[in-house]
Amino acid sequence: MIEEMRAMASWEDLNPKQLAYFKKMVEDARVVECVPLSEVFTKAELAYIRKNLRPKVNECYRNSTRLCELFMGSQVHTVTYVEGFSETAGVIRIEHAWCCVDGRYVDPTFELLFKDDVRERGYVSLVEMTLHDLLGFQLESGYYGDTYRLKYLKSLQDAKVQ
C-alpha cells in the first residue's frame, strides 16, 4: 500500500496541492499489524465490548470511535483511534479506521461484524489520536471519519497563521 502511495506522490501532472498532500501521506504512513481482540482484552472486557459497542456495517469510523468511548477514562487500557488504509489479500485497499489498545492494534469492525482474521489484512496507519482530539475534529466536521484529511488541512491553516 505504501508503494502505491509513493507512486501517487510521484505523479508530476498533479495539482501541486494534491502532490503535497500525497507526499505528506507517504511521510506519515506506517505499516501496522492488528491482533485479535482476545489478545488484548479479557473475556469479561470482550463481553462488555460485544454488549455495548454495537458495531455497524460500513461505519468503521463510528465503530472505532465507540471503542475509544467505551474505555474513556479507563485505568486499565489506553485506547486511541487510528485511521488509514486496510487491504484484503493485497488486492483491495480501502480507507478504514481501527484502534490501538496499549500499543497493540485491533480492528473491531472487521473482527466483530465479519469475523475476519485481522492478521490476514494489511494495515497502514496515517493518524492516531486520543478520543479528546478526535471528538474535536468530529464536532467541527459533523461526521465520523476523514480525520487525516481534516488534520492535514488544519495544519495548513495553522502554518498560514504563524
C-alpha positions as CSV (number, residue, x, y, z in Angstrom):
1,M,0.0,0.0,0.0
2,I,2.8,2.4,0.8
3,E,4.4,1.7,-2.6
4,E,1.1,2.7,-4.2
5,M,1.1,5.9,-2.2
6,R,4.6,6.6,-3.2
7,A,3.6,6.2,-6.9
8,M,0.8,8.7,-6.4
9,A,3.2,11.1,-4.8
10,S,5.5,11.0,-7.8
11,W,2.9,11.9,-10.4
12,E,4.3,15.1,-12.0
13,D,1.0,16.2,-13.6
14,L,-0.9,16.5,-10.3
15,N,-2.0,19.8,-8.9
16,P,0.8,21.0,-6.6
17,K,-1.6,20.9,-3.6
18,Q,-2.6,17.3,-4.3
19,L,1.0,16.4,-4.8
20,A,1.9,17.9,-1.4
21,Y,-1.0,16.0,0.2
22,F,0.2,12.7,-1.2
23,K,3.8,13.4,-0.2
24,K,2.6,14.1,3.4
25,M,0.6,10.8,3.4
26,V,3.7,8.9,2.4
27,E,5.7,10.7,5.2
28,D,3.0,9.8,7.8
29,A,2.3,6.2,6.6
30,R,3.2,3.4,8.9
31,V,2.6,-0.3,8.4
32,V,0.9,-1.8,11.5
33,E,-0.4,-5.3,12.3
34,C,-3.7,-5.9,14.0
35,V,-4.2,-8.7,16.5
36,P,-7.5,-10.3,17.6
37,L,-9.4,-8.5,20.4
38,S,-8.9,-11.6,22.6
39,E,-5.1,-11.0,22.6
40,V,-5.7,-7.5,24.2
41,F,-8.9,-7.8,26.3
42,T,-10.1,-10.2,29.0
43,K,-13.2,-12.4,28.5
44,A,-15.2,-10.0,30.7
45,E,-14.0,-7.0,28.7
46,L,-14.8,-8.7,25.4
47,A,-18.3,-9.4,26.7
48,Y,-18.7,-5.8,27.7
49,I,-17.5,-4.7,24.2
50,R,-19.8,-7.1,22.4
51,K,-22.8,-5.9,24.5
52,N,-22.1,-2.1,24.3
53,L,-20.2,-1.4,21.0
54,R,-23.0,-2.5,18.6
55,P,-20.8,-2.1,15.5
56,K,-22.5,-1.3,12.2
57,V,-21.6,-2.3,8.6
58,N,-19.9,0.5,6.6
59,E,-19.3,2.5,9.8
60,C,-15.7,1.7,10.8
61,Y,-15.1,5.3,11.8
62,R,-18.1,5.2,14.2
63,N,-17.2,1.7,15.4
64,S,-13.7,2.7,16.3
65,T,-14.8,5.9,17.9
66,R,-17.2,3.9,20.1
67,L,-14.5,1.5,21.2
68,C,-12.5,4.5,22.4
69,E,-15.5,5.9,24.2
70,L,-16.1,2.6,26.0
71,F,-12.7,2.8,27.6
72,M,-12.7,6.6,28.1
73,G,-11.1,7.3,31.5
74,S,-10.2,3.7,32.0
75,Q,-7.5,3.0,34.4
76,V,-6.9,-0.4,32.7
77,H,-6.4,0.4,29.0
78,T,-5.3,3.3,26.9
79,V,-7.3,3.2,23.7
80,T,-6.6,5.5,20.7
81,Y,-8.3,6.0,17.4
82,V,-6.4,5.0,14.2
83,E,-7.2,6.0,10.6
84,G,-5.6,4.9,7.4
85,F,-6.0,2.1,4.9
86,S,-6.7,-1.6,5.1
87,E,-6.5,-4.2,2.4
88,T,-7.6,-7.7,1.9
89,A,-5.1,-10.2,0.5
90,G,-3.1,-7.3,-1.1
91,V,-6.0,-6.8,-3.5
92,I,-8.4,-4.1,-2.4
93,R,-7.3,-1.0,-0.5
94,I,-10.0,0.9,1.5
95,E,-10.0,3.9,3.8
96,H,-10.5,2.5,7.2
97,A,-10.4,3.1,11.0
98,W,-9.4,0.8,13.9
99,C,-7.9,1.3,17.4
100,C,-4.7,1.0,19.3
101,V,-5.0,-0.5,22.7
102,D,-2.0,-0.3,25.0
103,G,0.3,-0.2,21.9
104,R,-1.4,-3.1,20.1
105,Y,-3.8,-2.6,17.1
106,V,-7.3,-4.1,17.0
107,D,-10.0,-3.8,14.4
108,P,-13.4,-4.0,15.9
109,T,-15.3,-3.7,12.6
110,F,-13.8,-6.5,10.6
111,E,-13.4,-8.8,13.6
112,L,-16.8,-8.3,15.3
113,L,-19.0,-7.8,12.2
114,F,-17.4,-10.1,9.6
115,K,-15.4,-12.5,11.9
116,D,-12.3,-11.7,9.8
117,D,-8.9,-12.9,11.0
118,V,-7.4,-9.4,11.2
119,R,-3.9,-10.8,11.0
120,E,-4.5,-11.6,7.3
121,R,-5.2,-8.0,6.4
122,G,-2.7,-5.3,5.7
123,Y,-3.0,-2.0,7.6
124,V,-1.3,1.4,7.0
125,S,-1.8,4.0,9.7
126,L,-1.9,7.6,8.8
127,V,-3.1,9.2,12.0
128,E,-3.5,8.1,15.6
129,M,-5.2,10.3,18.2
130,T,-6.8,10.4,21.5
131,L,-10.6,10.5,21.9
132,H,-10.4,14.1,23.1
133,D,-8.6,15.2,19.9
134,L,-10.8,13.0,17.7
135,L,-14.0,14.4,19.1
136,G,-12.8,17.9,18.3
137,F,-12.5,17.0,14.6
138,Q,-15.8,15.2,14.6
139,L,-17.6,18.2,16.3
140,E,-16.1,20.6,13.8
141,S,-16.9,18.4,10.7
142,G,-20.2,17.0,12.0
143,Y,-19.4,13.4,10.9
144,Y,-17.2,10.4,11.6
145,G,-14.1,9.8,9.5
146,D,-12.0,11.8,7.1
147,T,-9.8,12.8,10.1
148,Y,-6.5,12.5,8.4
149,R,-7.5,15.0,5.6
150,L,-9.1,17.4,8.1
151,K,-6.0,17.3,10.3
152,Y,-3.8,18.0,7.2
153,L,-6.0,21.0,6.2
154,K,-5.9,22.3,9.8
155,S,-2.0,22.1,9.7
156,L,-2.0,24.2,6.5
157,Q,-4.3,26.8,8.1
158,D,-2.1,26.8,11.3
159,A,1.0,27.3,9.2
160,K,-0.6,30.4,7.4
161,V,-1.4,31.9,10.8
162,Q,2.1,31.8,12.0
